[in-house]
Amino acid sequence: MISRECEVATAAIEAVEMPADAAAEQLEEMINHFASQGWDYVRLESVSTIVTNPGNAGCAGFGAVPATSAETIVYMVVFRK
């Protein structure tokens, strides 16, 4: 039986000269961590969703807040055992 596990990949990157290198290093550390526990790296997935705040009509229009939408992308690292 194949087991699968997904971990959310959140790169904590400070202001560095080569941010792509820093992200790649963090991904490599995550892969090595799970490999030491017997997991095999499968792939990196991204899931995109739209988060909507419906806003508020306020009281007779006073204090009204318009609706907003923002795209959120979550990256997941997929492993199998």
C-alpha positions in Angstrom: 0.0 0.0 0.0 1.3 3.4 -0.9 1.0 6.2 1.6 1.0 9.8 0.5 1.7 12.9 2.5 1.4 16.6 1.6 3.3 19.3 3.4 2.7 23.0 2.9 5.9 24.6 1.7 6.3 28.0 3.1 9.7 29.5 2.3 10.9 31.9 5.0 13.1 34.1 2.9 14.7 37.2 4.3 16.1 40.0 2.1 18.9 38.1 0.5 20.8 38.5 -2.7 19.6 35.3 -4.3 16.0 34.5 -3.1 15.5 31.7 -5.5 18.6 29.9 -4.2 17.3 30.4 -0.6 14.0 28.9 -1.5 15.6 26.0 -3.3 17.8 25.3 -0.2 14.8 25.3 2.1 13.0 22.8 -0.3 16.1 20.6 -0.3 16.2 20.6 3.5 12.5 19.6 3.6 13.1 16.8 1.1 16.1 15.5 3.0 14.2 15.7 6.3 11.3 13.5 5.0 13.8 11.2 3.1 15.5 10.4 6.4 12.0 9.2 7.6 11.6 6.9 4.6 9.5 9.2 2.4 10.2 9.7 -1.3 9.8 13.1 -2.9 7.1 13.0 -5.7 6.5 16.6 -6.8 5.7 20.2 -5.9 2.1 21.2 -6.4 0.4 24.6 -6.4 -3.2 25.2 -5.5 -4.7 28.6 -6.4 -7.9 29.9 -4.8 -9.8 33.2 -4.7 -10.5 34.6 -1.2 -13.4 37.0 -1.2 -14.4 39.5 1.5 -18.0 40.4 0.9 -17.7 43.8 2.3 -20.2 45.7 4.4 -22.9 48.1 3.3 -22.5 50.2 6.5 -25.4 52.1 8.0 -27.2 54.2 5.3 -23.9 54.0 3.3 -21.8 55.4 6.1 -18.8 53.2 7.0 -19.4 51.1 3.9 -16.5 48.7 3.0 -16.3 47.5 -0.6 -16.0 43.8 -1.4 -12.5 42.6 -2.2 -11.0 39.5 -3.7 -7.4 38.3 -3.6 -5.8 35.2 -5.2 -4.0 33.0 -2.7 -1.5 30.4 -3.9 -0.5 27.5 -1.6 2.5 25.3 -2.6 2.5 21.7 -1.3 5.4 19.2 -1.4 4.1 15.7 -2.1 5.8 12.6 -0.7 5.1 8.9 -0.8 6.1 5.9 1.2 
